[in-house]
Amino acid sequence: MIAIKVKQDIKSGKLVIPGLEKYKGNSAEIIILIEDEKNSTWPDNFFKETYGFMKSEKIIRGTGKSV
């Protein structure tokens, strides 16, 4: 399964999803999620209050490389 995430503003009834040409002939399920601007996924001041909390720890990605 391949997931393609495209985030764009809706300006008409047509959406253009770049990069799909190579999957021509395959079946796909398209799910449209409309963001409700009133509901934020992050609590108010989240980044302001948590900024720098991991300065002393290195982040390790799946490749094992430090960031």
Helices and strands as residue ranges (DSSP letters): G 21-23, H 46-50
